[in-house]
């Protein structure tokens, strides 16, 4: 399965669309969006622990 990465904050996503959405937010607001970030692979790993 492919992974896509936001080149600004470094979070990984399973879809290109989410990675692009994250990148767009990060570049516009100079911050992370929690609603987008909670869909990242890293956030999912925390839920499984």
C-alpha positions as CSV (number, residue, x, y, z in Angstrom):
1,X,0.0,0.0,0.0
2,X,1.3,3.4,-0.9
3,X,2.0,6.1,1.6
4,X,2.0,9.8,0.9
5,X,3.8,12.4,3.0
6,X,3.2,16.0,3.7
7,X,6.5,17.6,2.9
8,X,6.0,20.4,5.5
9,X,5.0,18.6,8.7
10,X,6.1,15.1,7.7
11,X,2.9,13.2,8.5
12,X,2.1,10.2,6.4
13,X,-1.3,9.4,4.8
14,X,-2.8,6.5,2.9
15,X,-4.2,8.7,0.2
16,X,-2.7,11.4,-1.9
17,X,-5.7,13.6,-1.4
18,X,-5.2,13.8,2.4
19,X,-1.5,14.4,2.0
20,X,-2.2,17.3,-0.4
21,X,-4.9,18.6,1.9
22,X,-2.4,18.6,4.8
23,X,0.2,20.3,2.7
24,X,-2.2,22.9,1.7
25,X,-3.2,23.7,5.2
26,X,0.4,23.6,6.5
27,X,1.6,26.0,3.8
28,X,-1.3,28.4,4.2
29,X,-1.6,28.5,8.0
30,X,2.0,27.6,9.1
31,X,0.4,25.0,11.5
32,X,-1.1,21.6,11.6
33,X,-4.9,20.9,11.3
34,X,-6.0,18.4,14.0
35,X,-8.9,17.2,11.9
36,X,-6.6,16.4,9.0
37,X,-3.7,15.1,11.2
38,X,-6.0,12.6,13.1
39,X,-6.3,10.8,9.8
40,X,-2.6,10.3,9.5
41,X,-0.9,6.9,9.7
42,X,1.0,8.2,12.8
43,X,-2.3,9.0,14.6
44,X,-3.7,5.6,13.6
45,X,-0.7,3.9,15.1
46,X,-1.4,5.6,18.4
47,X,-5.0,4.3,18.5
48,X,-3.9,0.7,18.0
49,X,-1.4,0.8,20.9
